[in-house]
Amino acid sequence: MRLHSRFLSALLATGLLMGLLGSCAGSRPATPATAAADQRLFRPAYIKRQLLKVANWQLAHPRHPLTDWTNGAFYTGVFAAYEATKSPKILDSLRAMGERTRWRPGPKFGHADDIAIGQTYFDLYRLRPDQRLIQATIDTVNKLRRLPTNPEKARQGITWWWCDALFMAPPLLAKMSVTLHDPSYFTYADSLYRQTYARLYNPEEHLFARDARYLSPVPGQGQREANGQRVFWSRGNGWVIGGLALTLQELPPDYPRRAFYVTLFKEMSARLVQLQQPDGLWRASLLDPAAYPGGEGSGSGFDCYALAWGINNGLLDRATYLPAVQRAWVAMNGLVSAEGRVGWVQPIGGDPRRNFSADSWEVYGAGAYLLAGSEILKIKH
């Protein structure tokens, strides 16, 4: 077993290494995470320092066009870090990003990825209302709603045909509905969401296939992992449950379709806790962890964020889920370099892969960490 040195140090410091080794031998950790976790990692001052360090490092190391989906996820985390720290530097960076993009979504019409950045535009609008910040996003979404089809639907049969889209678009449409006092955005998002759910959600596993390539209409056929299990991508399901948390925090308590999303959130949370590995992280392929050694930072970050959000908002039982959140947060901090780079992040792709290491980073990995830390900060430990 080969582990990143900082990750190993974190495991040693928290006692989780014994749990990891015990798992390799076929046993379970002898003590709960609450007893072993390094309490320093849960102190508000430490969490805020980490949020600033990770945000500042990633802002200084851009990699993609600002309206790219990768940055849509990253800046969602950056805004959460701003809310947690109230850092003027981070707020300035957010506003500067919007000025550079001229507050426009990406160029691919009808593609959920290219409106993901709109989540941050609306977050900033709520701080200082200026129609210029949100008008281009409103225009794009309204055009999409008016047309009977769009490039994605024409090619794939549904608009949100890949599970990642459930992070990129529904939280934005929920924010639009609340901010603009227009429930029709909720209705539109719900219609598209249920199409994706019907196609990609596996009601037995309580997980989403990444896209139709991983569906198996004939028993014994379709793509499988080495151990014969179905392919359920860690980050893909992280996108979904992270997007669910972002969407649910916008949906009014009396929204008539809210129960569907609450039930889905609880089902996925219960399954993901079962699939968390003893080191606190999730593997790139959820049902074949042994074939993918090394925890994957971005999927783990989104899972940690969503579970922590569920605890904070009364949807998940604290006694059941807090140990999982604590294990995840301890392990994730072992992936952060001294400079603030979040490592062990699988590169861009649409399926589980083994092509990453301690030196692998991506902007959405930082975004996931920032979302998780900002939510951990709200938990009373």
C-alpha positions as CSV (number, residue, x, y, z in Angstrom):
1,M,0.0,0.0,0.0
2,R,1.4,3.3,-1.1
3,L,0.2,6.6,0.5
4,H,1.0,10.2,-0.1
5,S,3.4,11.2,2.8
6,R,1.2,14.1,4.1
7,F,-1.8,11.9,3.9
8,L,0.1,9.2,5.9
9,S,1.1,11.7,8.5
10,A,-2.5,12.8,8.9
11,L,-3.6,9.2,9.3
12,L,-1.0,8.6,11.9
13,A,-1.9,11.7,13.8
14,T,-5.6,10.7,14.0
15,G,-5.3,7.0,14.5
16,L,-7.0,6.3,11.3
17,L,-4.1,4.4,9.9
18,M,-4.8,1.6,12.2
19,G,-8.4,1.5,10.8
20,L,-7.0,1.4,7.3
21,L,-4.6,-1.4,8.0
22,G,-7.3,-3.3,9.9
23,S,-9.5,-3.0,6.8
24,C,-6.8,-4.4,4.6
25,A,-6.6,-7.4,7.0
26,G,-10.4,-7.8,6.8
27,S,-11.3,-6.2,10.2
28,R,-13.0,-2.9,11.1
29,P,-11.7,0.0,13.1
30,A,-11.9,-0.6,16.8
31,T,-12.8,3.0,17.8
32,P,-15.2,5.6,16.3
33,A,-13.8,8.5,14.4
34,T,-15.0,10.9,17.1
35,A,-12.5,9.3,19.5
36,A,-9.6,9.3,17.2
37,A,-9.9,12.5,15.1
38,D,-7.4,15.3,15.7
39,Q,-9.6,18.0,17.2
40,R,-7.3,20.7,15.9
41,L,-8.7,20.0,12.4
42,F,-12.2,21.0,13.6
43,R,-11.3,24.3,15.3
44,P,-12.9,27.2,13.5
45,A,-9.6,29.2,13.3
46,Y,-7.9,26.2,11.7
47,I,-10.7,25.6,9.2
48,K,-10.8,29.2,8.2
49,R,-7.0,29.3,7.7
50,Q,-7.3,26.2,5.5
51,L,-10.2,27.7,3.4
52,L,-8.1,30.8,2.8
53,K,-5.0,28.8,2.0
54,V,-6.7,26.5,-0.5
55,A,-8.7,29.3,-2.1
56,N,-5.7,31.6,-2.5
57,W,-3.5,28.8,-4.0
58,Q,-6.1,27.8,-6.5
59,L,-7.0,31.4,-7.5
60,A,-3.2,31.9,-8.2
61,H,-3.1,28.8,-10.4
62,P,-5.9,29.0,-12.9
63,R,-6.2,26.3,-15.5
64,H,-9.4,26.7,-17.6
65,P,-11.6,29.5,-19.1
66,L,-13.5,31.2,-16.4
67,T,-16.9,30.1,-17.6
68,D,-15.9,26.5,-17.9
69,W,-17.8,24.0,-15.8
70,T,-14.7,23.3,-13.8
71,N,-14.7,26.9,-12.6
72,G,-18.4,26.7,-12.1
73,A,-17.8,24.2,-9.4
74,F,-14.7,25.9,-8.1
75,Y,-16.3,29.3,-7.7
76,T,-19.3,27.8,-5.9
77,G,-16.7,26.7,-3.3
78,V,-15.0,30.0,-3.4
79,F,-18.2,31.8,-2.6
80,A,-18.9,29.4,0.3
81,A,-15.4,30.2,1.6
82,Y,-16.1,33.9,1.4
83,E,-19.3,33.4,3.4
84,A,-17.3,31.4,6.0
85,T,-14.4,33.8,6.3
86,K,-15.7,37.2,5.1
87,S,-12.3,37.7,3.4
88,P,-12.2,40.9,1.3
89,K,-9.6,39.4,-0.9
90,I,-11.8,36.5,-1.8
91,L,-14.7,38.7,-2.5
92,D,-12.6,40.9,-4.7
93,S,-11.5,37.8,-6.6
94,L,-15.1,36.8,-7.1
95,R,-16.1,40.1,-8.4
96,A,-13.0,40.4,-10.6
97,M,-13.9,37.0,-12.1
98,G,-17.4,38.3,-13.1
99,E,-16.0,41.4,-14.6
100,R,-13.6,39.4,-16.7
101,T,-16.4,37.2,-18.0
102,R,-18.7,40.2,-18.4
103,W,-21.1,38.2,-16.3
104,R,-21.9,35.9,-19.2
105,P,-22.4,32.1,-19.2
106,G,-20.3,29.8,-21.3
107,P,-20.8,29.5,-25.1
108,K,-22.4,26.1,-25.4
109,F,-26.2,26.8,-25.6
110,G,-28.3,24.2,-23.9
111,H,-25.4,22.6,-22.0
112,A,-25.7,22.6,-18.2
113,D,-22.0,22.9,-17.8
114,D,-22.0,26.4,-19.4
115,I,-24.5,27.9,-17.0
116,A,-22.9,26.5,-13.8
117,I,-20.9,29.8,-13.4
118,G,-24.3,31.5,-13.1
119,Q,-24.6,30.1,-9.5
120,T,-21.8,32.5,-8.5
121,Y,-23.3,35.4,-10.4
122,F,-26.5,35.0,-8.5
123,D,-24.7,34.6,-5.2
124,L,-22.9,37.9,-5.8
125,Y,-26.1,39.6,-7.0
126,R,-27.7,38.8,-3.6
127,L,-24.9,40.6,-1.9
128,R,-25.2,43.7,-4.1
129,P,-28.1,43.7,-6.5
130,D,-27.1,44.9,-10.0
131,Q,-29.0,43.5,-12.9
132,R,-25.9,43.5,-15.0
133,L,-24.6,40.5,-13.0
134,I,-27.5,38.2,-13.8
135,Q,-29.2,39.4,-17.0
136,A,-27.1,37.3,-19.5
137,T,-27.8,34.2,-17.5
138,I,-31.5,35.0,-17.3
139,D,-31.6,35.5,-21.1
140,T,-29.8,32.2,-21.7
141,V,-32.1,30.2,-19.5
142,N,-35.2,31.8,-20.8
143,K,-34.2,31.1,-24.4
144,L,-33.6,27.5,-23.4
145,R,-37.1,27.3,-21.8
146,R,-38.8,28.7,-24.9
147,L,-37.4,26.3,-27.4
148,P,-38.9,22.9,-28.0
149,T,-35.5,21.3,-28.3
150,N,-31.8,22.2,-27.9
151,P,-28.5,20.6,-29.1
152,E,-28.2,18.3,-26.1
153,K,-31.8,17.1,-26.2
154,A,-31.6,16.6,-30.0
155,R,-28.6,14.3,-29.6
156,Q,-29.4,12.5,-26.4
157,G,-33.2,12.6,-26.0
158,I,-33.0,14.5,-22.8
159,T,-31.3,17.8,-21.9
160,W,-29.4,16.7,-18.8
161,W,-28.2,13.3,-20.1
162,W,-25.2,13.0,-17.8
163,C,-25.3,12.9,-14.0
164,D,-22.8,15.8,-13.5
165,A,-25.5,18.1,-15.0
166,L,-27.4,17.8,-11.7
167,F,-24.7,19.8,-10.0
168,M,-24.3,22.3,-12.7
169,A,-27.8,23.4,-13.5
170,P,-30.5,22.7,-10.8
171,P,-28.9,24.8,-8.1
172,L,-28.8,27.8,-10.5
173,L,-32.4,27.4,-11.5
174,A,-33.4,27.1,-7.8
175,K,-31.5,30.3,-7.1
176,M,-33.2,32.0,-10.0
177,S,-36.6,31.0,-8.8
178,V,-36.0,32.3,-5.3
179,T,-34.1,35.5,-6.3
180,L,-36.6,36.5,-9.1
181,H,-39.7,35.3,-7.1
182,D,-40.7,33.2,-10.1
183,P,-41.6,29.5,-9.3
184,S,-41.6,28.6,-13.0
185,Y,-37.8,28.1,-12.8
186,F,-38.4,25.4,-10.1
187,T,-41.0,23.8,-12.4
188,Y,-38.7,23.8,-15.4
189,A,-35.8,22.4,-13.4
190,D,-38.0,19.7,-11.8
191,S,-39.1,18.5,-15.2
192,L,-35.5,18.1,-16.5
193,Y,-34.3,16.6,-13.3
194,R,-36.9,13.8,-13.3
195,Q,-36.0,12.9,-16.8
196,T,-32.3,12.4,-15.7
197,Y,-33.4,10.5,-12.6
198,A,-35.6,8.2,-14.6
199,R,-32.8,7.4,-17.0
200,L,-29.7,7.2,-14.7
201,Y,-30.8,6.4,-11.1
202,N,-30.5,2.9,-10.0
203,P,-33.1,2.3,-7.3
204,E,-31.4,-0.8,-5.9
205,E,-28.0,0.8,-5.5
206,H,-29.3,4.3,-4.8
207,L,-26.6,5.7,-7.1
208,F,-26.5,7.4,-10.5
209,A,-24.8,6.0,-13.6
210,R,-22.7,8.7,-15.1
211,D,-24.6,8.4,-18.5
212,A,-26.4,5.8,-20.7
213,R,-23.1,4.1,-21.5
214,Y,-23.2,2.5,-18.1
215,L,-26.7,1.3,-18.2
216,S,-27.2,-2.5,-18.6
217,P,-30.6,-3.2,-20.1
218,V,-29.8,-6.9,-20.5
219,P,-28.7,-8.9,-17.4
220,G,-25.1,-9.9,-17.6
221,Q,-24.3,-7.4,-20.2
222,G,-23.1,-3.8,-20.1
223,Q,-19.9,-2.2,-18.7
224,R,-18.7,-3.8,-15.4
225,E,-15.8,-3.3,-13.1
226,A,-13.2,-6.0,-12.7
227,N,-15.1,-7.5,-9.7
228,G,-18.3,-7.8,-11.9
229,Q,-20.1,-4.8,-10.2
230,R,-21.8,-2.0,-12.1
231,V,-19.7,1.1,-12.8
232,F,-20.7,4.0,-10.4
233,W,-18.3,6.8,-10.6
234,S,-17.4,8.5,-7.3
235,R,-17.2,12.0,-8.6
236,G,-20.3,11.7,-10.7
237,N,-22.3,10.7,-7.6
238,G,-20.5,13.5,-5.7
239,W,-21.7,15.9,-8.2
240,V,-25.3,14.7,-7.8
241,I,-25.4,14.7,-4.0
242,G,-23.5,18.0,-3.8
243,G,-26.0,19.5,-6.2
244,L,-28.9,18.1,-4.2
245,A,-27.6,19.9,-1.1
246,L,-27.2,23.2,-3.0
247,T,-30.7,22.8,-4.5
248,L,-32.4,21.8,-1.3
249,Q,-31.1,24.8,0.5
250,E,-33.0,27.0,-2.0
251,L,-36.3,25.0,-2.1
252,P,-38.9,26.5,0.2
253,P,-40.1,24.1,2.9
254,D,-43.6,24.1,1.4
255,Y,-42.5,23.5,-2.2
256,P,-44.8,20.7,-3.3
257,R,-42.1,18.6,-4.9
258,R,-39.5,19.0,-2.2
259,A,-40.2,15.6,-0.7
260,F,-38.9,13.9,-3.8
261,Y,-35.5,15.6,-3.4
262,V,-35.3,15.0,0.3
263,T,-36.0,11.3,-0.2
264,L,-33.3,11.1,-2.9
265,F,-30.8,12.9,-0.7
266,K,-31.4,10.5,2.2
267,E,-31.2,7.4,0.0
268,M,-27.9,8.5,-1.6
269,S,-26.5,9.6,1.8
270,A,-27.2,6.2,3.4
271,R,-25.6,4.4,0.5
272,L,-22.5,6.6,0.3
273,V,-21.8,6.2,4.0
274,Q,-21.7,2.4,3.4
275,L,-19.2,2.9,0.6
276,Q,-16.8,5.2,2.5
277,Q,-13.5,3.5,3.0
278,P,-11.9,3.1,6.4
279,D,-9.3,5.9,5.6
280,G,-12.3,8.3,5.3
281,L,-12.2,8.8,1.5
282,W,-14.2,7.3,-1.3
283,R,-12.6,5.5,-4.3
284,A,-12.9,6.5,-7.9
285,S,-15.2,3.6,-8.5
286,L,-17.7,3.2,-5.7
287,L,-18.4,-0.5,-6.0
288,D,-14.9,-1.8,-6.8
289,P,-12.7,0.2,-4.4
290,A,-9.9,-2.5,-4.3
291,A,-9.3,-1.9,-8.0
292,Y,-8.7,1.9,-7.5
293,P,-6.2,2.3,-4.7
294,G,-5.8,5.9,-3.4
295,G,-8.7,8.0,-2.2
296,E,-10.2,10.4,-4.8
297,G,-10.2,14.0,-3.5
298,S,-13.0,15.6,-5.5
299,G,-15.7,13.0,-5.1
300,S,-14.8,12.7,-1.4
301,G,-15.0,16.5,-1.0
302,F,-18.5,16.7,-2.5
303,D,-19.7,13.8,-0.4
304,C,-18.3,15.3,2.8
305,Y,-19.9,18.6,2.0
306,A,-23.3,17.0,1.3
307,L,-23.3,14.8,4.4
308,A,-22.3,17.8,6.6
309,W,-25.0,19.9,5.1
310,G,-27.5,17.2,5.8
311,I,-26.6,17.1,9.4
312,N,-26.7,20.9,9.7
313,N,-30.1,21.1,8.2
314,G,-31.7,18.3,10.1
315,L,-32.1,15.8,7.2
316,L,-29.5,13.3,8.5
317,D,-29.1,11.8,11.9
318,R,-26.1,13.3,13.6
319,A,-25.1,10.2,15.5
320,T,-25.1,8.1,12.3
321,Y,-23.5,10.5,9.9
322,L,-21.1,12.7,12.0
323,P,-18.4,10.0,12.4
324,A,-18.4,9.6,8.5
325,V,-18.1,13.4,8.1
326,Q,-15.3,13.6,10.6
327,R,-13.3,10.8,9.0
328,A,-13.7,12.4,5.6
329,W,-12.6,15.8,6.8
330,V,-9.5,14.4,8.6
331,A,-8.5,12.5,5.5
332,M,-9.2,15.4,3.1
333,N,-6.8,17.6,5.1
334,G,-4.2,15.0,4.5
335,L,-4.5,15.7,0.8
336,V,-3.7,19.4,1.1
337,S,-0.1,20.5,0.6
338,A,1.6,23.0,2.7
339,E,1.0,25.6,-0.1
340,G,-2.8,24.8,-0.3
341,R,-3.0,22.5,-3.3
342,V,-5.6,19.8,-3.0
343,G,-4.1,16.6,-4.4
344,W,-5.3,13.1,-5.3
345,V,-7.9,14.6,-7.6
346,Q,-8.9,12.6,-10.6
347,P,-8.4,14.6,-13.8
348,I,-11.2,15.6,-16.2
349,G,-13.1,12.5,-17.4
350,G,-16.4,10.8,-17.4
351,D,-15.6,7.5,-15.7
352,P,-13.5,6.0,-12.9
353,R,-9.8,6.0,-13.7
354,R,-6.4,5.3,-12.0
355,N,-4.6,8.2,-13.7
356,F,-4.0,10.4,-10.6
357,S,-1.7,10.7,-7.6
358,A,-0.8,13.0,-4.8
359,D,0.4,15.6,-7.3
360,S,-2.9,15.5,-9.3
361,W,-5.0,18.6,-8.8
362,E,-8.0,20.3,-10.5
363,V,-9.9,23.4,-9.7
364,Y,-13.1,21.4,-8.9
365,G,-11.1,19.5,-6.3
366,A,-10.4,22.8,-4.5
367,G,-14.0,23.8,-4.9
368,A,-15.2,20.5,-3.3
369,Y,-12.8,21.1,-0.4
370,L,-14.0,24.6,0.1
371,L,-17.6,23.6,0.1
372,A,-16.8,20.8,2.6
373,G,-14.8,23.0,5.0
374,S,-17.4,25.8,4.9
375,E,-20.1,23.3,6.0
376,I,-17.9,21.6,8.6
377,L,-17.4,25.0,10.2
378,K,-21.1,25.1,11.0
379,I,-21.2,21.7,12.8
380,K,-20.9,21.8,16.6
381,H,-18.4,19.1,17.4
